[in-house]
């Protein structure tokens, strides 16, 4: 039984190594032609991070623009917090 367990362990380690080597090729993704689930998910993650950065940029600009209206800024912050809570609970 020892040989079978060793074979299973080596096969598992081999499969893990192959999986991680595919993740190492992140820079080679063409998101316009993503085909595999892994590539599609990576591209979606990249797109999500870009959208978060853009949202943050506009929120900060809005806070600065409405600097003299603290109640409005507070309302925007509360609305953003509610939106994030909704997004995290439904996605």
PyMOL Python script that loads the backbone (N, CA, C, O; Angstrom):
from pymol import cmd

cmd.read_pdbstr("""\
ATOM      1  N   UNK A   1       0.813  -1.193   0.000  1.00  0.00           N
ATOM      2  CA  UNK A   1       0.000   0.000   0.000  1.00  0.00           C
ATOM      3  C   UNK A   1       0.859   1.259   0.000  1.00  0.00           C
ATOM      4  O   UNK A   1       0.406   2.322  -0.426  1.00  0.00           O
ATOM      5  N   UNK A   2       2.091   1.143   0.474  1.00  0.00           N
ATOM      6  CA  UNK A   2       2.979   2.297   0.539  1.00  0.00           C
ATOM      7  C   UNK A   2       3.239   2.864  -0.846  1.00  0.00           C
ATOM      8  O   UNK A   2       3.254   4.083  -1.015  1.00  0.00           O
ATOM      9  N   UNK A   3       3.444   2.003  -1.845  1.00  0.00           N
ATOM     10  CA  UNK A   3       3.737   2.469  -3.200  1.00  0.00           C
ATOM     11  C   UNK A   3       2.565   3.279  -3.760  1.00  0.00           C
ATOM     12  O   UNK A   3       2.781   4.301  -4.413  1.00  0.00           O
ATOM     13  N   UNK A   4       1.344   2.842  -3.518  1.00  0.00           N
ATOM     14  CA  UNK A   4       0.168   3.546  -4.010  1.00  0.00           C
ATOM     15  C   UNK A   4       0.017   4.923  -3.385  1.00  0.00           C
ATOM     16  O   UNK A   4      -0.351   5.881  -4.067  1.00  0.00           O
ATOM     17  N   UNK A   5       0.298   5.027  -2.094  1.00  0.00           N
ATOM     18  CA  UNK A   5       0.211   6.317  -1.415  1.00  0.00           C
ATOM     19  C   UNK A   5       1.271   7.280  -1.929  1.00  0.00           C
ATOM     20  O   UNK A   5       1.011   8.467  -2.123  1.00  0.00           O
ATOM     21  N   UNK A   6       2.477   6.746  -2.149  1.00  0.00           N
ATOM     22  CA  UNK A   6       3.561   7.587  -2.664  1.00  0.00           C
ATOM     23  C   UNK A   6       3.240   8.066  -4.077  1.00  0.00           C
ATOM     24  O   UNK A   6       3.511   9.215  -4.428  1.00  0.00           O
ATOM     25  N   UNK A   7       2.665   7.186  -4.879  1.00  0.00           N
ATOM     26  CA  UNK A   7       2.285   7.546  -6.242  1.00  0.00           C
ATOM     27  C   UNK A   7       1.215   8.637  -6.232  1.00  0.00           C
ATOM     28  O   UNK A   7       1.290   9.589  -7.010  1.00  0.00           O
ATOM     29  N   UNK A   8       0.222   8.501  -5.354  1.00  0.00           N
ATOM     30  CA  UNK A   8      -0.825   9.515  -5.246  1.00  0.00           C
ATOM     31  C   UNK A   8      -0.243  10.859  -4.831  1.00  0.00           C
ATOM     32  O   UNK A   8      -0.616  11.901  -5.370  1.00  0.00           O
ATOM     33  N   UNK A   9       0.673  10.827  -3.868  1.00  0.00           N
ATOM     34  CA  UNK A   9       1.286  12.069  -3.384  1.00  0.00           C
ATOM     35  C   UNK A   9       2.077  12.745  -4.500  1.00  0.00           C
ATOM     36  O   UNK A   9       1.982  13.958  -4.686  1.00  0.00           O
ATOM     37  N   UNK A  10       2.855  11.960  -5.238  1.00  0.00           N
ATOM     38  CA  UNK A  10       3.654  12.523  -6.331  1.00  0.00           C
ATOM     39  C   UNK A  10       2.768  13.053  -7.455  1.00  0.00           C
ATOM     40  O   UNK A  10       3.064  14.089  -8.051  1.00  0.00           O
ATOM     41  N   UNK A  11       1.688  12.344  -7.737  1.00  0.00           N
ATOM     42  CA  UNK A  11       0.762  12.803  -8.771  1.00  0.00           C
ATOM     43  C   UNK A  11       0.109  14.119  -8.340  1.00  0.00           C
ATOM     44  O   UNK A  11      -0.031  15.038  -9.147  1.00  0.00           O
ATOM     45  N   UNK A  12      -0.284  14.206  -7.086  1.00  0.00           N
ATOM     46  CA  UNK A  12      -0.874  15.432  -6.557  1.00  0.00           C
ATOM     47  C   UNK A  12       0.114  16.591  -6.674  1.00  0.00           C
ATOM     48  O   UNK A  12      -0.252  17.670  -7.139  1.00  0.00           O
ATOM     49  N   UNK A  13       1.358  16.376  -6.259  1.00  0.00           N
ATOM     50  CA  UNK A  13       2.367  17.436  -6.330  1.00  0.00           C
ATOM     51  C   UNK A  13       2.622  17.862  -7.772  1.00  0.00           C
ATOM     52  O   UNK A  13       2.817  19.046  -8.046  1.00  0.00           O
ATOM     53  N   UNK A  14       2.622  16.910  -8.682  1.00  0.00           N
ATOM     54  CA  UNK A  14       2.808  17.217 -10.093  1.00  0.00           C
ATOM     55  C   UNK A  14       1.669  18.088 -10.619  1.00  0.00           C
ATOM     56  O   UNK A  14       1.901  19.069 -11.325  1.00  0.00           O
ATOM     57  N   UNK A  15       0.436  17.717 -10.268  1.00  0.00           N
ATOM     58  CA  UNK A  15      -0.719  18.492 -10.723  1.00  0.00           C
ATOM     59  C   UNK A  15      -0.725  19.897 -10.130  1.00  0.00           C
ATOM     60  O   UNK A  15      -1.099  20.853 -10.809  1.00  0.00           O
ATOM     61  N   UNK A  16      -0.319  20.028  -8.885  1.00  0.00           N
ATOM     62  CA  UNK A  16      -0.228  21.346  -8.258  1.00  0.00           C
ATOM     63  C   UNK A  16       0.821  22.188  -8.974  1.00  0.00           C
ATOM     64  O   UNK A  16       0.593  23.370  -9.233  1.00  0.00           O
ATOM     65  N   UNK A  17       1.966  21.592  -9.295  1.00  0.00           N
ATOM     66  CA  UNK A  17       3.034  22.317  -9.982  1.00  0.00           C
ATOM     67  C   UNK A  17       2.565  22.800 -11.351  1.00  0.00           C
ATOM     68  O   UNK A  17       2.864  23.926 -11.749  1.00  0.00           O
ATOM     69  N   UNK A  18       1.845  21.968 -12.060  1.00  0.00           N
ATOM     70  CA  UNK A  18       1.326  22.359 -13.377  1.00  0.00           C
ATOM     71  C   UNK A  18       0.333  23.512 -13.231  1.00  0.00           C
ATOM     72  O   UNK A  18       0.350  24.456 -14.021  1.00  0.00           O
ATOM     73  N   UNK A  19      -0.523  23.432 -12.229  1.00  0.00           N
ATOM     74  CA  UNK A  19      -1.512  24.485 -12.011  1.00  0.00           C
ATOM     75  C   UNK A  19      -0.845  25.824 -11.746  1.00  0.00           C
ATOM     76  O   UNK A  19      -1.248  26.842 -12.307  1.00  0.00           O
ATOM     77  N   UNK A  20       0.177  25.829 -10.892  1.00  0.00           N
ATOM     78  CA  UNK A  20       0.849  27.081 -10.571  1.00  0.00           C
ATOM     79  C   UNK A  20       1.643  27.619 -11.748  1.00  0.00           C
ATOM     80  O   UNK A  20       1.800  28.833 -11.877  1.00  0.00           O
ATOM     81  N   UNK A  21       2.143  26.751 -12.601  1.00  0.00           N
ATOM     82  CA  UNK A  21       2.888  27.241 -13.757  1.00  0.00           C
ATOM     83  C   UNK A  21       1.955  27.969 -14.721  1.00  0.00           C
ATOM     84  O   UNK A  21       2.381  28.902 -15.400  1.00  0.00           O
ATOM     85  N   UNK A  22       0.698  27.558 -14.790  1.00  0.00           N
ATOM     86  CA  UNK A  22      -0.244  28.264 -15.669  1.00  0.00           C
ATOM     87  C   UNK A  22      -0.588  29.631 -15.109  1.00  0.00           C
ATOM     88  O   UNK A  22      -0.865  30.554 -15.875  1.00  0.00           O
ATOM     89  N   UNK A  23      -0.579  29.788 -13.771  1.00  0.00           N
ATOM     90  CA  UNK A  23      -0.834  31.090 -13.171  1.00  0.00           C
ATOM     91  C   UNK A  23       0.341  32.030 -13.369  1.00  0.00           C
ATOM     92  O   UNK A  23       0.159  33.247 -13.328  1.00  0.00           O
ATOM     93  N   UNK A  24       1.514  31.516 -13.579  1.00  0.00           N
ATOM     94  CA  UNK A  24       2.701  32.346 -13.728  1.00  0.00           C
ATOM     95  C   UNK A  24       2.708  33.103 -15.043  1.00  0.00           C
ATOM     96  O   UNK A  24       3.481  34.048 -15.197  1.00  0.00           O
ATOM     97  N   UNK A  25       1.876  32.717 -15.991  1.00  0.00           N
ATOM     98  CA  UNK A  25       1.850  33.336 -17.316  1.00  0.00           C
ATOM     99  C   UNK A  25       0.836  34.463 -17.406  1.00  0.00           C
ATOM    100  O   UNK A  25       0.255  34.677 -18.470  1.00  0.00           O
ATOM    101  N   UNK A  26       0.610  35.185 -16.326  1.00  0.00           N
ATOM    102  CA  UNK A  26      -0.402  36.237 -16.288  1.00  0.00           C
ATOM    103  C   UNK A  26      -0.205  37.303 -17.348  1.00  0.00           C
ATOM    104  O   UNK A  26      -1.185  37.798 -17.905  1.00  0.00           O
ATOM    105  N   UNK A  27       1.023  37.667 -17.640  1.00  0.00           N
ATOM    106  CA  UNK A  27       1.288  38.751 -18.576  1.00  0.00           C
ATOM    107  C   UNK A  27       0.933  38.383 -20.011  1.00  0.00           C
ATOM    108  O   UNK A  27       0.833  39.264 -20.865  1.00  0.00           O
ATOM    109  N   UNK A  28       0.743  37.100 -20.287  1.00  0.00           N
ATOM    110  CA  UNK A  28       0.480  36.652 -21.641  1.00  0.00           C
ATOM    111  C   UNK A  28      -1.001  36.601 -21.989  1.00  0.00           C
ATOM    112  O   UNK A  28      -1.369  36.096 -23.050  1.00  0.00           O
ATOM    113  N   UNK A  29      -1.850  37.115 -21.116  1.00  0.00           N
ATOM    114  CA  UNK A  29      -3.292  37.037 -21.348  1.00  0.00           C
ATOM    115  C   UNK A  29      -3.724  38.103 -22.352  1.00  0.00           C
ATOM    116  O   UNK A  29      -3.397  39.281 -22.211  1.00  0.00           O
ATOM    117  N   UNK A  30      -4.459  37.667 -23.357  1.00  0.00           N
ATOM    118  CA  UNK A  30      -5.085  38.580 -24.309  1.00  0.00           C
ATOM    119  C   UNK A  30      -6.566  38.619 -23.953  1.00  0.00           C
ATOM    120  O   UNK A  30      -7.343  37.772 -24.393  1.00  0.00           O
ATOM    121  N   UNK A  31      -6.945  39.601 -23.159  1.00  0.00           N
ATOM    122  CA  UNK A  31      -8.318  39.643 -22.639  1.00  0.00           C
ATOM    123  C   UNK A  31      -9.355  39.798 -23.741  1.00  0.00           C
ATOM    124  O   UNK A  31     -10.517  39.441 -23.545  1.00  0.00           O
ATOM    125  N   UNK A  32      -8.965  40.315 -24.876  1.00  0.00           N
ATOM    126  CA  UNK A  32      -9.898  40.422 -25.990  1.00  0.00           C
ATOM    127  C   UNK A  32     -10.241  39.071 -26.585  1.00  0.00           C
ATOM    128  O   UNK A  32     -11.276  38.919 -27.234  1.00  0.00           O
ATOM    129  N   UNK A  33      -9.371  38.080 -26.366  1.00  0.00           N
ATOM    130  CA  UNK A  33      -9.590  36.741 -26.900  1.00  0.00           C
ATOM    131  C   UNK A  33      -9.503  35.675 -25.812  1.00  0.00           C
ATOM    132  O   UNK A  33      -9.144  34.531 -26.090  1.00  0.00           O
ATOM    133  N   UNK A  34      -9.826  36.041 -24.587  1.00  0.00           N
ATOM    134  CA  UNK A  34      -9.766  35.077 -23.487  1.00  0.00           C
ATOM    135  C   UNK A  34     -10.723  33.925 -23.775  1.00  0.00           C
ATOM    136  O   UNK A  34     -11.863  34.137 -24.189  1.00  0.00           O
ATOM    137  N   UNK A  35     -10.241  32.698 -23.549  1.00  0.00           N
ATOM    138  CA  UNK A  35     -11.033  31.520 -23.893  1.00  0.00           C
ATOM    139  C   UNK A  35     -11.288  30.633 -22.684  1.00  0.00           C
ATOM    140  O   UNK A  35     -12.409  30.167 -22.482  1.00  0.00           O
ATOM    141  N   UNK A  36     -10.267  30.400 -21.886  1.00  0.00           N
ATOM    142  CA  UNK A  36     -10.436  29.498 -20.751  1.00  0.00           C
ATOM    143  C   UNK A  36     -11.100  30.233 -19.585  1.00  0.00           C
ATOM    144  O   UNK A  36     -11.069  31.461 -19.504  1.00  0.00           O
ATOM    145  N   UNK A  37     -11.688  29.466 -18.704  1.00  0.00           N
ATOM    146  CA  UNK A  37     -12.337  30.044 -17.531  1.00  0.00           C
ATOM    147  C   UNK A  37     -11.335  30.819 -16.691  1.00  0.00           C
ATOM    148  O   UNK A  37     -11.646  31.898 -16.185  1.00  0.00           O
ATOM    149  N   UNK A  38     -10.141  30.275 -16.541  1.00  0.00           N
ATOM    150  CA  UNK A  38      -9.105  30.948 -15.748  1.00  0.00           C
ATOM    151  C   UNK A  38      -8.753  32.295 -16.364  1.00  0.00           C
ATOM    152  O   UNK A  38      -8.661  33.294 -15.650  1.00  0.00           O
ATOM    153  N   UNK A  39      -8.554  32.337 -17.677  1.00  0.00           N
ATOM    154  CA  UNK A  39      -8.212  33.597 -18.339  1.00  0.00           C
ATOM    155  C   UNK A  39      -9.365  34.599 -18.272  1.00  0.00           C
ATOM    156  O   UNK A  39      -9.147  35.789 -18.047  1.00  0.00           O
ATOM    157  N   UNK A  40     -10.578  34.117 -18.465  1.00  0.00           N
ATOM    158  CA  UNK A  40     -11.746  35.003 -18.394  1.00  0.00           C
ATOM    159  C   UNK A  40     -11.862  35.599 -16.995  1.00  0.00           C
ATOM    160  O   UNK A  40     -12.130  36.790 -16.837  1.00  0.00           O
ATOM    161  N   UNK A  41     -11.656  34.756 -15.978  1.00  0.00           N
ATOM    162  CA  UNK A  41     -11.721  35.253 -14.599  1.00  0.00           C
ATOM    163  C   UNK A  41     -10.597  36.245 -14.303  1.00  0.00           C
ATOM    164  O   UNK A  41     -10.817  37.246 -13.622  1.00  0.00           O
ATOM    165  N   UNK A  42      -9.408  35.975 -14.807  1.00  0.00           N
ATOM    166  CA  UNK A  42      -8.297  36.931 -14.612  1.00  0.00           C
ATOM    167  C   UNK A  42      -8.622  38.265 -15.263  1.00  0.00           C
ATOM    168  O   UNK A  42      -8.406  39.321 -14.670  1.00  0.00           O
ATOM    169  N   UNK A  43      -9.136  38.214 -16.472  1.00  0.00           N
ATOM    170  CA  UNK A  43      -9.476  39.448 -17.181  1.00  0.00           C
ATOM    171  C   UNK A  43     -10.586  40.196 -16.461  1.00  0.00           C
ATOM    172  O   UNK A  43     -10.557  41.424 -16.381  1.00  0.00           O
ATOM    173  N   UNK A  44     -11.561  39.469 -15.938  1.00  0.00           N
ATOM    174  CA  UNK A  44     -12.629  40.106 -15.174  1.00  0.00           C
ATOM    175  C   UNK A  44     -12.059  40.771 -13.923  1.00  0.00           C
ATOM    176  O   UNK A  44     -12.487  41.860 -13.543  1.00  0.00           O
ATOM    177  N   UNK A  45     -11.097  40.114 -13.289  1.00  0.00           N
ATOM    178  CA  UNK A  45     -10.445  40.690 -12.112  1.00  0.00           C
ATOM    179  C   UNK A  45      -9.683  41.956 -12.452  1.00  0.00           C
ATOM    180  O   UNK A  45      -9.728  42.934 -11.705  1.00  0.00           O
ATOM    181  N   UNK A  46      -8.987  41.941 -13.571  1.00  0.00           N
ATOM    182  CA  UNK A  46      -8.245  43.125 -14.022  1.00  0.00           C
ATOM    183  C   UNK A  46      -9.221  44.270 -14.293  1.00  0.00           C
ATOM    184  O   UNK A  46      -8.986  45.409 -13.890  1.00  0.00           O
ATOM    185  N   UNK A  47     -10.309  43.953 -14.976  1.00  0.00           N
ATOM    186  CA  UNK A  47     -11.322  44.966 -15.295  1.00  0.00           C
ATOM    187  C   UNK A  47     -11.957  45.523 -14.024  1.00  0.00           C
ATOM    188  O   UNK A  47     -12.209  46.724 -13.925  1.00  0.00           O
ATOM    189  N   UNK A  48     -12.213  44.656 -13.060  1.00  0.00           N
ATOM    190  CA  UNK A  48     -12.801  45.091 -11.792  1.00  0.00           C
ATOM    191  C   UNK A  48     -11.867  46.047 -11.051  1.00  0.00           C
ATOM    192  O   UNK A  48     -12.313  47.065 -10.521  1.00  0.00           O
ATOM    193  N   UNK A  49     -10.581  45.725 -11.012  1.00  0.00           N
ATOM    194  CA  UNK A  49      -9.621  46.594 -10.330  1.00  0.00           C
ATOM    195  C   UNK A  49      -9.530  47.959 -11.005  1.00  0.00           C
ATOM    196  O   UNK A  49      -9.431  48.984 -10.331  1.00  0.00           O
ATOM    197  N   UNK A  50      -9.565  47.970 -12.331  1.00  0.00           N
ATOM    198  CA  UNK A  50      -9.543  49.248 -13.056  1.00  0.00           C
ATOM    199  C   UNK A  50     -10.794  50.067 -12.753  1.00  0.00           C
ATOM    200  O   UNK A  50     -10.717  51.284 -12.590  1.00  0.00           O
ATOM    201  N   UNK A  51     -11.939  49.405 -12.677  1.00  0.00           N
ATOM    202  CA  UNK A  51     -13.193  50.107 -12.363  1.00  0.00           C
ATOM    203  C   UNK A  51     -13.163  50.659 -10.941  1.00  0.00           C
ATOM    204  O   UNK A  51     -13.646  51.764 -10.693  1.00  0.00           O
ATOM    205  N   UNK A  52     -12.599  49.893 -10.005  1.00  0.00           N
ATOM    206  CA  UNK A  52     -12.496  50.371  -8.625  1.00  0.00           C
ATOM    207  C   UNK A  52     -11.605  51.605  -8.537  1.00  0.00           C
ATOM    208  O   UNK A  52     -11.916  52.545  -7.805  1.00  0.00           O
ATOM    209  N   UNK A  53     -10.502  51.607  -9.276  1.00  0.00           N
ATOM    210  CA  UNK A  53      -9.602  52.774  -9.278  1.00  0.00           C
ATOM    211  C   UNK A  53     -10.307  53.997  -9.856  1.00  0.00           C
ATOM    212  O   UNK A  53     -10.173  55.106  -9.338  1.00  0.00           O
ATOM    213  N   UNK A  54     -11.058  53.784 -10.932  1.00  0.00           N
ATOM    214  CA  UNK A  54     -11.774  54.898 -11.557  1.00  0.00           C
ATOM    215  C   UNK A  54     -12.854  55.436 -10.624  1.00  0.00           C
ATOM    216  O   UNK A  54     -13.022  56.649 -10.507  1.00  0.00           O
ATOM    217  N   UNK A  55     -13.587  54.544  -9.959  1.00  0.00           N
ATOM    218  CA  UNK A  55     -14.605  54.955  -9.010  1.00  0.00           C
ATOM    219  C   UNK A  55     -13.994  55.772  -7.877  1.00  0.00           C
ATOM    220  O   UNK A  55     -14.538  56.802  -7.481  1.00  0.00           O
ATOM    221  N   UNK A  56     -12.868  55.307  -7.362  1.00  0.00           N
ATOM    222  CA  UNK A  56     -12.194  56.028  -6.282  1.00  0.00           C
ATOM    223  C   UNK A  56     -11.773  57.423  -6.736  1.00  0.00           C
ATOM    224  O   UNK A  56     -11.899  58.396  -5.993  1.00  0.00           O
ATOM    225  N   UNK A  57     -11.273  57.502  -7.964  1.00  0.00           N
ATOM    226  CA  UNK A  57     -10.851  58.794  -8.512  1.00  0.00           C
ATOM    227  C   UNK A  57     -12.029  59.779  -8.548  1.00  0.00           C
ATOM    228  O   UNK A  57     -11.892  60.935  -8.148  1.00  0.00           O
ATOM    229  N   UNK A  58     -13.181  59.308  -9.031  1.00  0.00           N
ATOM    230  CA  UNK A  58     -14.347  60.183  -9.127  1.00  0.00           C
ATOM    231  C   UNK A  58     -14.945  60.511  -7.760  1.00  0.00           C
ATOM    232  O   UNK A  58     -15.439  61.618  -7.544  1.00  0.00           O
ATOM    233  N   UNK A  59     -14.900  59.550  -6.841  1.00  0.00           N
ATOM    234  CA  UNK A  59     -15.386  59.839  -5.495  1.00  0.00           C
ATOM    235  C   UNK A  59     -14.538  60.920  -4.831  1.00  0.00           C
ATOM    236  O   UNK A  59     -15.072  61.853  -4.230  1.00  0.00           O
ATOM    237  N   UNK A  60     -13.209  60.791  -4.942  1.00  0.00           N
ATOM    238  CA  UNK A  60     -12.325  61.793  -4.350  1.00  0.00           C
ATOM    239  C   UNK A  60     -12.534  63.161  -4.994  1.00  0.00           C
ATOM    240  O   UNK A  60     -12.503  64.185  -4.313  1.00  0.00           O
ATOM    241  N   UNK A  61     -12.744  63.172  -6.298  1.00  0.00           N
ATOM    242  CA  UNK A  61     -13.004  64.440  -6.995  1.00  0.00           C
ATOM    243  C   UNK A  61     -14.323  65.041  -6.518  1.00  0.00           C
ATOM    244  O   UNK A  61     -14.435  66.256  -6.357  1.00  0.00           O
ATOM    245  N   UNK A  62     -15.312  64.193  -6.294  1.00  0.00           N
ATOM    246  CA  UNK A  62     -16.599  64.672  -5.804  1.00  0.00           C
ATOM    247  C   UNK A  62     -16.478  65.241  -4.391  1.00  0.00           C
ATOM    248  O   UNK A  62     -17.075  66.271  -4.078  1.00  0.00           O
ATOM    249  N   UNK A  63     -15.709  64.573  -3.548  1.00  0.00           N
ATOM    250  CA  UNK A  63     -15.502  65.074  -2.188  1.00  0.00           C
ATOM    251  C   UNK A  63     -14.824  66.442  -2.215  1.00  0.00           C
ATOM    252  O   UNK A  63     -15.185  67.346  -1.462  1.00  0.00           O
ATOM    253  N   UNK A  64     -13.843  66.573  -3.088  1.00  0.00           N
ATOM    254  CA  UNK A  64     -13.114  67.839  -3.190  1.00  0.00           C
ATOM    255  C   UNK A  64     -14.023  68.942  -3.747  1.00  0.00           C
ATOM    256  O   UNK A  64     -13.993  70.075  -3.269  1.00  0.00           O
ATOM    257  N   UNK A  65     -14.823  68.607  -4.751  1.00  0.00           N
ATOM    258  CA  UNK A  65     -15.711  69.577  -5.377  1.00  0.00           C
ATOM    259  C   UNK A  65     -16.750  70.096  -4.381  1.00  0.00           C
ATOM    260  O   UNK A  65     -17.105  71.275  -4.399  1.00  0.00           O
ATOM    261  N   UNK A  66     -17.231  69.203  -3.513  1.00  0.00           N
ATOM    262  CA  UNK A  66     -18.276  69.563  -2.554  1.00  0.00           C
ATOM    263  C   UNK A  66     -17.697  69.789  -1.145  1.00  0.00           C
ATOM    264  O   UNK A  66     -18.375  69.559  -0.143  1.00  0.00           O
ATOM    265  N   UNK A  67     -16.483  70.224  -1.089  1.00  0.00           N
ATOM    266  CA  UNK A  67     -15.788  70.402   0.183  1.00  0.00           C
ATOM    267  C   UNK A  67     -16.542  71.330   1.142  1.00  0.00           C
ATOM    268  O   UNK A  67     -16.511  71.125   2.355  1.00  0.00           O
ATOM    269  N   UNK A  68     -17.200  72.321   0.615  1.00  0.00           N
ATOM    270  CA  UNK A  68     -17.911  73.279   1.466  1.00  0.00           C
ATOM    271  C   UNK A  68     -19.316  72.809   1.847  1.00  0.00           C
ATOM    272  O   UNK A  68     -20.062  73.534   2.505  1.00  0.00           O
ATOM    273  N   UNK A  69     -19.669  71.597   1.430  1.00  0.00           N
ATOM    274  CA  UNK A  69     -20.980  71.034   1.766  1.00  0.00           C
ATOM    275  C   UNK A  69     -20.784  69.693   2.488  1.00  0.00           C
ATOM    276  O   UNK A  69     -20.985  68.631   1.898  1.00  0.00           O
ATOM    277  N   UNK A  70     -20.396  69.749   3.751  1.00  0.00           N
ATOM    278  CA  UNK A  70     -20.068  68.506   4.479  1.00  0.00           C
ATOM    279  C   UNK A  70     -21.227  67.514   4.579  1.00  0.00           C
ATOM    280  O   UNK A  70     -21.002  66.304   4.600  1.00  0.00           O
ATOM    281  N   UNK A  71     -22.465  68.015   4.639  1.00  0.00           N
ATOM    282  CA  UNK A  71     -23.601  67.092   4.698  1.00  0.00           C
ATOM    283  C   UNK A  71     -23.734  66.298   3.394  1.00  0.00           C
ATOM    284  O   UNK A  71     -24.056  65.110   3.412  1.00  0.00           O
ATOM    285  N   UNK A  72     -23.488  66.955   2.284  1.00  0.00           N
ATOM    286  CA  UNK A  72     -23.547  66.272   0.995  1.00  0.00           C
ATOM    287  C   UNK A  72     -22.426  65.235   0.886  1.00  0.00           C
ATOM    288  O   UNK A  72     -22.654  64.113   0.433  1.00  0.00           O
ATOM    289  N   UNK A  73     -21.229  65.612   1.299  1.00  0.00           N
ATOM    290  CA  UNK A  73     -20.103  64.676   1.274  1.00  0.00           C
ATOM    291  C   UNK A  73     -20.413  63.458   2.144  1.00  0.00           C
ATOM    292  O   UNK A  73     -20.141  62.322   1.755  1.00  0.00           O
ATOM    293  N   UNK A  74     -20.980  63.703   3.315  1.00  0.00           N
ATOM    294  CA  UNK A  74     -21.345  62.602   4.208  1.00  0.00           C
ATOM    295  C   UNK A  74     -22.398  61.703   3.557  1.00  0.00           C
ATOM    296  O   UNK A  74     -22.342  60.481   3.691  1.00  0.00           O
ATOM    297  N   UNK A  75     -23.350  62.305   2.859  1.00  0.00           N
ATOM    298  CA  UNK A  75     -24.380  61.522   2.167  1.00  0.00           C
ATOM    299  C   UNK A  75     -23.778  60.667   1.055  1.00  0.00           C
ATOM    300  O   UNK A  75     -24.159  59.511   0.872  1.00  0.00           O
ATOM    301  N   UNK A  76     -22.847  61.241   0.325  1.00  0.00           N
ATOM    302  CA  UNK A  76     -22.169  60.489  -0.744  1.00  0.00           C
ATOM    303  C   UNK A  76     -21.412  59.315  -0.144  1.00  0.00           C
ATOM    304  O   UNK A  76     -21.469  58.203  -0.668  1.00  0.00           O
ATOM    305  N   UNK A  77     -20.703  59.557   0.953  1.00  0.00           N
ATOM    306  CA  UNK A  77     -19.949  58.479   1.612  1.00  0.00           C
ATOM    307  C   UNK A  77     -20.887  57.374   2.105  1.00  0.00           C
ATOM    308  O   UNK A  77     -20.586  56.189   1.966  1.00  0.00           O
ATOM    309  N   UNK A  78     -22.010  57.767   2.674  1.00  0.00           N
ATOM    310  CA  UNK A  78     -22.984  56.788   3.158  1.00  0.00           C
ATOM    311  C   UNK A  78     -23.568  55.981   1.991  1.00  0.00           C
ATOM    312  O   UNK A  78     -23.719  54.763   2.083  1.00  0.00           O
ATOM    313  N   UNK A  79     -23.889  56.666   0.909  1.00  0.00           N
ATOM    314  CA  UNK A  79     -24.423  55.979  -0.272  1.00  0.00           C
ATOM    315  C   UNK A  79     -23.400  54.997  -0.838  1.00  0.00           C
ATOM    316  O   UNK A  79     -23.754  53.895  -1.257  1.00  0.00           O
ATOM    317  N   UNK A  80     -22.136  55.400  -0.848  1.00  0.00           N
ATOM    318  CA  UNK A  80     -21.079  54.522  -1.347  1.00  0.00           C
ATOM    319  C   UNK A  80     -20.926  53.300  -0.442  1.00  0.00           C
ATOM    320  O   UNK A  80     -20.746  52.181  -0.923  1.00  0.00           O
ATOM    321  N   UNK A  81     -20.998  53.525   0.866  1.00  0.00           N
ATOM    322  CA  UNK A  81     -20.901  52.412   1.804  1.00  0.00           C
ATOM    323  C   UNK A  81     -22.071  51.445   1.608  1.00  0.00           C
ATOM    324  O   UNK A  81     -21.878  50.229   1.627  1.00  0.00           O
ATOM    325  N   UNK A  82     -23.266  51.969   1.422  1.00  0.00           N
ATOM    326  CA  UNK A  82     -24.443  51.131   1.175  1.00  0.00           C
ATOM    327  C   UNK A  82     -24.309  50.355  -0.139  1.00  0.00           C
ATOM    328  O   UNK A  82     -24.677  49.183  -0.216  1.00  0.00           O
ATOM    329  N   UNK A  83     -23.784  51.016  -1.160  1.00  0.00           N
ATOM    330  CA  UNK A  83     -23.587  50.347  -2.451  1.00  0.00           C
ATOM    331  C   UNK A  83     -22.600  49.199  -2.306  1.00  0.00           C
ATOM    332  O   UNK A  83     -22.817  48.117  -2.853  1.00  0.00           O
ATOM    333  N   UNK A  84     -21.512  49.430  -1.568  1.00  0.00           N
ATOM    334  CA  UNK A  84     -20.521  48.366  -1.359  1.00  0.00           C
ATOM    335  C   UNK A  84     -21.118  47.198  -0.583  1.00  0.00           C
ATOM    336  O   UNK A  84     -20.866  46.037  -0.905  1.00  0.00           O
ATOM    337  N   UNK A  85     -21.909  47.512   0.437  1.00  0.00           N
ATOM    338  CA  UNK A  85     -22.555  46.452   1.215  1.00  0.00           C
ATOM    339  C   UNK A  85     -23.475  45.629   0.332  1.00  0.00           C
ATOM    340  O   UNK A  85     -23.473  44.400   0.395  1.00  0.00           O
ATOM    341  N   UNK A  86     -24.259  46.309  -0.488  1.00  0.00           N
ATOM    342  CA  UNK A  86     -25.163  45.621  -1.417  1.00  0.00           C
ATOM    343  C   UNK A  86     -24.368  44.755  -2.398  1.00  0.00           C
ATOM    344  O   UNK A  86     -24.722  43.600  -2.633  1.00  0.00           O
ATOM    345  N   UNK A  87     -23.312  45.304  -2.960  1.00  0.00           N
ATOM    346  CA  UNK A  87     -22.498  44.573  -3.932  1.00  0.00           C
ATOM    347  C   UNK A  87     -21.887  43.331  -3.309  1.00  0.00           C
ATOM    348  O   UNK A  87     -21.914  42.258  -3.912  1.00  0.00           O
ATOM    349  N   UNK A  88     -21.338  43.462  -2.116  1.00  0.00           N
ATOM    350  CA  UNK A  88     -20.697  42.306  -1.465  1.00  0.00           C
ATOM    351  C   UNK A  88     -21.712  41.241  -1.063  1.00  0.00           C
ATOM    352  O   UNK A  88     -21.388  40.054  -1.047  1.00  0.00           O
ATOM    353  N   UNK A  89     -22.919  41.647  -0.744  1.00  0.00           N
ATOM    354  CA  UNK A  89     -23.914  40.655  -0.329  1.00  0.00           C
ATOM    355  C   UNK A  89     -24.565  39.946  -1.507  1.00  0.00           C
ATOM    356  O   UNK A  89     -25.129  38.865  -1.335  1.00  0.00           O
ATOM    357  N   UNK A  90     -24.499  40.532  -2.703  1.00  0.00           N
ATOM    358  CA  UNK A  90     -25.158  39.940  -3.860  1.00  0.00           C
ATOM    359  C   UNK A  90     -24.203  39.431  -4.937  1.00  0.00           C
ATOM    360  O   UNK A  90     -24.649  38.895  -5.951  1.00  0.00           O
ATOM    361  N   UNK A  91     -22.926  39.587  -4.735  1.00  0.00           N
ATOM    362  CA  UNK A  91     -21.986  39.136  -5.776  1.00  0.00           C
ATOM    363  C   UNK A  91     -21.088  38.044  -5.262  1.00  0.00           C
ATOM    364  O   UNK A  91     -20.237  37.546  -5.999  1.00  0.00           O
TER     365      UNK A  91
END
""", "prot")
cmd.dss("prot")
cmd.show_as("cartoon", "prot")
cmd.util.cbc("prot")
cmd.orient("prot")
